[in-house]
C-alpha cells in the first residue's frame, strides 16, 4: 500500500521521504484542518503538493487506510494499558489539556 506520496516502513505508513506519519495528516484532515494548516504543523512534509498527495491517497484507499488507522489505534491503546504514565504526569497532562481552548 504505497504510492509516490506514501512509504510503508516498519509496518507504518509515512509521507514519502519523511518521518511524518500518514496517521498524523489524516487525523488532522478528518478534524477539518486545512491542508495549509497541516503543512504548517508538519513542516517536514515540505510542500502543499505532498499534503494533498497524502489526502488523495487516503481518499483513493479509504477502506484500507481506515482499517490501518483502526489497527494503529488498537495498538496505541494496548501500549498505553501496558505502560501507563505516572500519575503525576497524567495530572499535569490533564491540566494542560484543560488550559487549551477548544475549537
PyMOL commands that place a pseudoatom at each C-alpha (Angstrom):
pseudoatom trace, name=CA, resn=UNK, resi=1, chain=A, elem=C, hetatm=0, pos=[0.000, 0.000, 0.000]
pseudoatom trace, name=CA, resn=UNK, resi=2, chain=A, elem=C, hetatm=0, pos=[2.407, 2.700, -1.185]
pseudoatom trace, name=CA, resn=UNK, resi=3, chain=A, elem=C, hetatm=0, pos=[2.447, 5.483, -3.736]
pseudoatom trace, name=CA, resn=UNK, resi=4, chain=A, elem=C, hetatm=0, pos=[4.540, 8.394, -4.898]
pseudoatom trace, name=CA, resn=UNK, resi=5, chain=A, elem=C, hetatm=0, pos=[3.494, 10.209, -1.721]
pseudoatom trace, name=CA, resn=UNK, resi=6, chain=A, elem=C, hetatm=0, pos=[3.375, 7.359, 0.805]
pseudoatom trace, name=CA, resn=UNK, resi=7, chain=A, elem=C, hetatm=0, pos=[6.047, 4.947, 2.037]
pseudoatom trace, name=CA, resn=UNK, resi=8, chain=A, elem=C, hetatm=0, pos=[5.483, 1.839, 4.109]
pseudoatom trace, name=CA, resn=UNK, resi=9, chain=A, elem=C, hetatm=0, pos=[8.247, 1.334, 6.687]
pseudoatom trace, name=CA, resn=UNK, resi=10, chain=A, elem=C, hetatm=0, pos=[8.394, -0.937, 9.720]
pseudoatom trace, name=CA, resn=UNK, resi=11, chain=A, elem=C, hetatm=0, pos=[4.666, -1.636, 9.462]
pseudoatom trace, name=CA, resn=UNK, resi=12, chain=A, elem=C, hetatm=0, pos=[3.734, 2.060, 9.382]
pseudoatom trace, name=CA, resn=UNK, resi=13, chain=A, elem=C, hetatm=0, pos=[2.664, 4.457, 6.650]
pseudoatom trace, name=CA, resn=UNK, resi=14, chain=A, elem=C, hetatm=0, pos=[4.611, 7.707, 6.268]
pseudoatom trace, name=CA, resn=UNK, resi=15, chain=A, elem=C, hetatm=0, pos=[4.719, 10.605, 3.873]
pseudoatom trace, name=CA, resn=UNK, resi=16, chain=A, elem=C, hetatm=0, pos=[7.424, 9.627, 1.395]
pseudoatom trace, name=CA, resn=UNK, resi=17, chain=A, elem=C, hetatm=0, pos=[10.908, 10.627, 2.468]
pseudoatom trace, name=CA, resn=UNK, resi=18, chain=A, elem=C, hetatm=0, pos=[9.817, 11.914, 5.892]
pseudoatom trace, name=CA, resn=UNK, resi=19, chain=A, elem=C, hetatm=0, pos=[9.169, 10.668, 9.408]
pseudoatom trace, name=CA, resn=UNK, resi=20, chain=A, elem=C, hetatm=0, pos=[5.693, 12.227, 9.339]
pseudoatom trace, name=CA, resn=UNK, resi=21, chain=A, elem=C, hetatm=0, pos=[3.083, 9.505, 9.727]
pseudoatom trace, name=CA, resn=UNK, resi=22, chain=A, elem=C, hetatm=0, pos=[0.114, 9.305, 7.421]
pseudoatom trace, name=CA, resn=UNK, resi=23, chain=A, elem=C, hetatm=0, pos=[-1.906, 8.934, 10.645]
pseudoatom trace, name=CA, resn=UNK, resi=24, chain=A, elem=C, hetatm=0, pos=[-0.975, 12.473, 11.704]
pseudoatom trace, name=CA, resn=UNK, resi=25, chain=A, elem=C, hetatm=0, pos=[-2.050, 14.022, 8.426]
pseudoatom trace, name=CA, resn=UNK, resi=26, chain=A, elem=C, hetatm=0, pos=[-5.290, 12.042, 8.116]
pseudoatom trace, name=CA, resn=UNK, resi=27, chain=A, elem=C, hetatm=0, pos=[-6.368, 12.656, 11.716]
pseudoatom trace, name=CA, resn=UNK, resi=28, chain=A, elem=C, hetatm=0, pos=[-5.860, 16.388, 11.154]
pseudoatom trace, name=CA, resn=UNK, resi=29, chain=A, elem=C, hetatm=0, pos=[-7.710, 16.238, 7.825]
pseudoatom trace, name=CA, resn=UNK, resi=30, chain=A, elem=C, hetatm=0, pos=[-10.622, 14.347, 9.416]
pseudoatom trace, name=CA, resn=UNK, resi=31, chain=A, elem=C, hetatm=0, pos=[-10.822, 17.034, 12.144]
pseudoatom trace, name=CA, resn=UNK, resi=32, chain=A, elem=C, hetatm=0, pos=[-11.338, 19.590, 9.381]
pseudoatom trace, name=CA, resn=UNK, resi=33, chain=A, elem=C, hetatm=0, pos=[-7.838, 21.075, 9.402]
pseudoatom trace, name=CA, resn=UNK, resi=34, chain=A, elem=C, hetatm=0, pos=[-6.996, 22.797, 6.126]
pseudoatom trace, name=CA, resn=UNK, resi=35, chain=A, elem=C, hetatm=0, pos=[-4.095, 21.359, 4.104]
pseudoatom trace, name=CA, resn=UNK, resi=36, chain=A, elem=C, hetatm=0, pos=[-2.194, 24.641, 4.542]
pseudoatom trace, name=CA, resn=UNK, resi=37, chain=A, elem=C, hetatm=0, pos=[-2.502, 24.321, 8.326]
pseudoatom trace, name=CA, resn=UNK, resi=38, chain=A, elem=C, hetatm=0, pos=[-1.414, 20.691, 8.182]
pseudoatom trace, name=CA, resn=UNK, resi=39, chain=A, elem=C, hetatm=0, pos=[1.730, 21.792, 6.338]
pseudoatom trace, name=CA, resn=UNK, resi=40, chain=A, elem=C, hetatm=0, pos=[2.398, 24.479, 8.965]
pseudoatom trace, name=CA, resn=UNK, resi=41, chain=A, elem=C, hetatm=0, pos=[2.016, 21.851, 11.704]
pseudoatom trace, name=CA, resn=UNK, resi=42, chain=A, elem=C, hetatm=0, pos=[4.271, 19.346, 9.951]
pseudoatom trace, name=CA, resn=UNK, resi=43, chain=A, elem=C, hetatm=0, pos=[6.837, 21.450, 8.091]
pseudoatom trace, name=CA, resn=UNK, resi=44, chain=A, elem=C, hetatm=0, pos=[8.952, 18.361, 7.375]
pseudoatom trace, name=CA, resn=UNK, resi=45, chain=A, elem=C, hetatm=0, pos=[6.342, 17.377, 4.783]
pseudoatom trace, name=CA, resn=UNK, resi=46, chain=A, elem=C, hetatm=0, pos=[7.949, 20.038, 2.625]
pseudoatom trace, name=CA, resn=UNK, resi=47, chain=A, elem=C, hetatm=0, pos=[5.172, 21.098, 0.272]
pseudoatom trace, name=CA, resn=UNK, resi=48, chain=A, elem=C, hetatm=0, pos=[1.460, 21.546, -0.053]
pseudoatom trace, name=CA, resn=UNK, resi=49, chain=A, elem=C, hetatm=0, pos=[1.548, 19.146, -3.004]
pseudoatom trace, name=CA, resn=UNK, resi=50, chain=A, elem=C, hetatm=0, pos=[2.705, 16.367, -0.664]
pseudoatom trace, name=CA, resn=UNK, resi=51, chain=A, elem=C, hetatm=0, pos=[-0.097, 17.145, 1.824]
pseudoatom trace, name=CA, resn=UNK, resi=52, chain=A, elem=C, hetatm=0, pos=[-2.649, 16.937, -0.967]
pseudoatom trace, name=CA, resn=UNK, resi=53, chain=A, elem=C, hetatm=0, pos=[-0.940, 13.787, -2.247]
pseudoatom trace, name=CA, resn=UNK, resi=54, chain=A, elem=C, hetatm=0, pos=[-1.368, 12.136, 1.154]
pseudoatom trace, name=CA, resn=UNK, resi=55, chain=A, elem=C, hetatm=0, pos=[-5.011, 13.210, 1.341]
pseudoatom trace, name=CA, resn=UNK, resi=56, chain=A, elem=C, hetatm=0, pos=[-5.644, 11.960, -2.199]
pseudoatom trace, name=CA, resn=UNK, resi=57, chain=A, elem=C, hetatm=0, pos=[-4.006, 8.648, -1.307]
pseudoatom trace, name=CA, resn=UNK, resi=58, chain=A, elem=C, hetatm=0, pos=[-6.283, 8.378, 1.710]
pseudoatom trace, name=CA, resn=UNK, resi=59, chain=A, elem=C, hetatm=0, pos=[-9.422, 9.145, -0.279]
pseudoatom trace, name=CA, resn=UNK, resi=60, chain=A, elem=C, hetatm=0, pos=[-8.451, 6.660, -3.020]
pseudoatom trace, name=CA, resn=UNK, resi=61, chain=A, elem=C, hetatm=0, pos=[-7.706, 3.916, -0.465]
pseudoatom trace, name=CA, resn=UNK, resi=62, chain=A, elem=C, hetatm=0, pos=[-10.113, 4.918, 2.290]
pseudoatom trace, name=CA, resn=UNK, resi=63, chain=A, elem=C, hetatm=0, pos=[-11.215, 1.430, 3.364]
pseudoatom trace, name=CA, resn=UNK, resi=64, chain=A, elem=C, hetatm=0, pos=[-7.653, 0.101, 3.648]
pseudoatom trace, name=CA, resn=UNK, resi=65, chain=A, elem=C, hetatm=0, pos=[-6.326, 3.231, 5.349]
pseudoatom trace, name=CA, resn=UNK, resi=66, chain=A, elem=C, hetatm=0, pos=[-9.249, 3.334, 7.796]
pseudoatom trace, name=CA, resn=UNK, resi=67, chain=A, elem=C, hetatm=0, pos=[-8.533, -0.318, 8.655]
pseudoatom trace, name=CA, resn=UNK, resi=68, chain=A, elem=C, hetatm=0, pos=[-4.854, 0.571, 9.144]
pseudoatom trace, name=CA, resn=UNK, resi=69, chain=A, elem=C, hetatm=0, pos=[-5.806, 3.530, 11.371]
pseudoatom trace, name=CA, resn=UNK, resi=70, chain=A, elem=C, hetatm=0, pos=[-8.070, 1.273, 13.455]
pseudoatom trace, name=CA, resn=UNK, resi=71, chain=A, elem=C, hetatm=0, pos=[-5.198, -1.185, 13.928]
pseudoatom trace, name=CA, resn=UNK, resi=72, chain=A, elem=C, hetatm=0, pos=[-2.886, 1.674, 14.924]
pseudoatom trace, name=CA, resn=UNK, resi=73, chain=A, elem=C, hetatm=0, pos=[-5.478, 2.946, 17.442]
pseudoatom trace, name=CA, resn=UNK, resi=74, chain=A, elem=C, hetatm=0, pos=[-5.840, -0.534, 18.972]
pseudoatom trace, name=CA, resn=UNK, resi=75, chain=A, elem=C, hetatm=0, pos=[-2.054, -0.890, 19.191]
pseudoatom trace, name=CA, resn=UNK, resi=76, chain=A, elem=C, hetatm=0, pos=[-1.742, 2.529, 20.860]
pseudoatom trace, name=CA, resn=UNK, resi=77, chain=A, elem=C, hetatm=0, pos=[-4.457, 1.635, 23.390]
pseudoatom trace, name=CA, resn=UNK, resi=78, chain=A, elem=C, hetatm=0, pos=[-2.712, -1.656, 24.165]
pseudoatom trace, name=CA, resn=UNK, resi=79, chain=A, elem=C, hetatm=0, pos=[0.638, 0.090, 24.658]
pseudoatom trace, name=CA, resn=UNK, resi=80, chain=A, elem=C, hetatm=0, pos=[-0.952, 2.714, 26.931]
pseudoatom trace, name=CA, resn=UNK, resi=81, chain=A, elem=C, hetatm=0, pos=[-2.582, -0.018, 29.011]
pseudoatom trace, name=CA, resn=UNK, resi=82, chain=A, elem=C, hetatm=0, pos=[0.678, -1.954, 29.306]
pseudoatom trace, name=CA, resn=UNK, resi=83, chain=A, elem=C, hetatm=0, pos=[2.780, 1.144, 30.013]
pseudoatom trace, name=CA, resn=UNK, resi=84, chain=A, elem=C, hetatm=0, pos=[0.682, 3.718, 31.882]
pseudoatom trace, name=CA, resn=UNK, resi=85, chain=A, elem=C, hetatm=0, pos=[2.056, 7.179, 32.502]
pseudoatom trace, name=CA, resn=UNK, resi=86, chain=A, elem=C, hetatm=0, pos=[2.998, 8.036, 36.085]
pseudoatom trace, name=CA, resn=UNK, resi=87, chain=A, elem=C, hetatm=0, pos=[0.046, 9.575, 37.978]
pseudoatom trace, name=CA, resn=UNK, resi=88, chain=A, elem=C, hetatm=0, pos=[1.802, 12.938, 38.357]
pseudoatom trace, name=CA, resn=UNK, resi=89, chain=A, elem=C, hetatm=0, pos=[2.379, 13.208, 34.619]
pseudoatom trace, name=CA, resn=UNK, resi=90, chain=A, elem=C, hetatm=0, pos=[-1.236, 12.209, 33.898]
pseudoatom trace, name=CA, resn=UNK, resi=91, chain=A, elem=C, hetatm=0, pos=[-2.405, 15.023, 36.179]
pseudoatom trace, name=CA, resn=UNK, resi=92, chain=A, elem=C, hetatm=0, pos=[-0.130, 17.573, 34.504]
pseudoatom trace, name=CA, resn=UNK, resi=93, chain=A, elem=C, hetatm=0, pos=[-1.311, 16.498, 31.033]
pseudoatom trace, name=CA, resn=UNK, resi=94, chain=A, elem=C, hetatm=0, pos=[-4.964, 16.733, 32.085]
pseudoatom trace, name=CA, resn=UNK, resi=95, chain=A, elem=C, hetatm=0, pos=[-4.392, 20.284, 33.357]
pseudoatom trace, name=CA, resn=UNK, resi=96, chain=A, elem=C, hetatm=0, pos=[-2.591, 21.252, 30.168]
pseudoatom trace, name=CA, resn=UNK, resi=97, chain=A, elem=C, hetatm=0, pos=[-5.437, 19.885, 28.016]
pseudoatom trace, name=CA, resn=UNK, resi=98, chain=A, elem=C, hetatm=0, pos=[-7.985, 21.859, 30.016]
pseudoatom trace, name=CA, resn=UNK, resi=99, chain=A, elem=C, hetatm=0, pos=[-5.956, 25.031, 29.518]
pseudoatom trace, name=CA, resn=UNK, resi=100, chain=A, elem=C, hetatm=0, pos=[-6.028, 24.697, 25.718]
pseudoatom trace, name=CA, resn=UNK, resi=101, chain=A, elem=C, hetatm=0, pos=[-9.028, 26.495, 24.194]
pseudoatom trace, name=CA, resn=UNK, resi=102, chain=A, elem=C, hetatm=0, pos=[-11.400, 24.188, 22.329]
pseudoatom trace, name=CA, resn=UNK, resi=103, chain=A, elem=C, hetatm=0, pos=[-12.395, 24.991, 18.749]
for i in range(1, 103): cmd.bond("trace and resi %d" % i, "trace and resi %d" % (i + 1))
show_as sticks, trace
zoom trace
